[in-house]
Each structure stands twice: as C-alpha cells, then as structure tokens.
Amino acid sequence: MIRGSAALLLLLALSSCRTYDYYSRVSGSDGLVPGDQMARYGREQAQAIAIARRFAGAHEASSPDALGAQADSAVTYARTLPDVANAVADPQSHRLTVDFKSGWRLGVVPLDDGKAPADTPGLPAAGGR
C-alpha cells in the first residue's frame, strides 16, 4: 500500500512539472488592448507597437543565441525610429526597455499578432541617427 501511494505521489509530482518556455504567453495578446488600438493613442505608442511587432517577427528559436539575435534585431529597429533615445535588450526574459526622447520609459515584449511593423497606424517615418 505504501509503495503504491509513493508511486502515485511520484507520478503526480512529475506530471505537475511545467516547462519554462514562456514565449507563447509573453507574445500573445489575448485579453490586452489590440495593437492597432494602442498605436492610435499617440506617436510613441505607435512606435512601441511597431517595435513589439518587429520583436515577435524576428523569433526563430528558443536557444540563447537565437533569443539574442531576436533582441538585437528589435533593438536595431527601435534605434531607427525618430523618438527613441535608447533601447536595451534582456533576451532571456523576452523584454526590451525603450527610452523615448520625451523621458517616457517602456518595457516592450513581443507582439505576435501577424502584422508587420510598417502596418502600424500612426507610425512616423524612420528618422535614423
């Protein structure tokens, strides 16, 4: 009886272990304001949505090198936008910190809604540095 209970307890413990792949939860937009609606709130919000879409569009794999390349792609794109002062990546947590010239600092996660960054309403033309 004790062996059966121990085996059942071990089976329950092993089946309750979760994976550590949180990308699908972080990049999903279920329950959030839709990207196009958020982009209409202002110029900087439109740029943040475009960065988030670029971040999601560069996703290829979950290896550390692939996550780094994904984050580098999003940071490079963010720095081409006219109101972005700085962008810093944290690839392991799927986040960017974007500083705008107005002083607004925002954490950006990937937005996988199937749209290209250029399709974001209210997006100003890229200014380059």
N, C-alpha and C positions, 0 to 999 in steps of 0.2 A: 504494500500500500504506500509506503514512504517513497519507494523508488518510482512508482507511477506518478505520485504527486510531484516529486523532484523533476522528473522528465517533463511533465506538463508545465511546470513553472519555468523550466529552461526553454521550452518551446515558445511559451508566451513572451519571455524576455527577448529572445532572438527575433521573433516576428514583430516586436514593437520598435526595433531599431529603425530609425529614419535615415534617409540619405541626406547628404549635405549639399546637394545640388539645388540651390535656391534661385537659380537664374529665371526659371519659368515663373516663379512667384513674384520676383522683383520686377521683371519686364512686362508682366501682364497688367492690363489697365482695367480689369473688372472692378466695378464699384468706385472708380475715380472719375473726375471730370474728363470728358473726352479731350484728346489733344487739340483738335481744331477749335473747340470752345475755349480752352485755356489760352491758346495762341491769340485769340481775339481780345484778351484782357489788356494787352499792351505790347509794345515793341520788344521789351526784354523778355516777356513771357513767350512771345513767338520764337525768339532766338533760343530760349531754353528748350522748347518743344523740338525745334529742329536739331539741337544738339542731342537730345534724348533719342530721336529717331535715327540719327547717324550712329549713335552708340549701339542701338539694337541692330542696325543694319550690318554692322561690322562683326557681329557674333558668328564664329565658326566652330569653336570647340571650347571645352572647359579646362584645357591644360593651362598651367600658369603662363606659358609663352603666348598662347592664343588669347588669353584674357588680357595680357599686357599689350598685345598688338591691337586688340579691340579698343582698349582705353586710349592708346596712343592715337589711333585714328580719330576718335571723338575729340580728344584734346587738340589735335591739329586742326580739325574742322572748327572747333569753338574759337580758336585764336584768329580765324579768318573773319569772324563776324565783327561788325563795327563797334558794338557796345561792350564787348567782352574785354576786360582788363587782364584777366589771368584765368587759367584753368589748371587744376591739379587732379590727377587720377589716383584712385585706390582700386586697382583692378580686381583684387581678391574679393572685395565686397560689392563689386558691380556699381561703383559710385564715382561721380566726378564732383568736385567743388568748383563752382564757377563764380568768379568775382566780376561784377559789371562795373563800368566806369562811374555809375551813379552811386556806388557804395553798396549795392544790394549783393548779398552772397547767397548762393543757392546750391543745394545738393541735387544733382541730376542723376537719375537712374535710367536705364534703357527703356524706351517706349516702343514695344513691338506691336504696332497697330497696322503694319503692312503698307505704310505710306513713306515716301521719300522725304528727306529734309526740305527739298526745294518746293514740295507741295504744301508747306505750312503757310496758312494765311497770315498776312501781316509781316512776313519776314522781309527785313530790309536787304538791299543788295550787299554782297560781301565787300568789305572795305579793304581787307588786307592790311598788313602793318608795314 
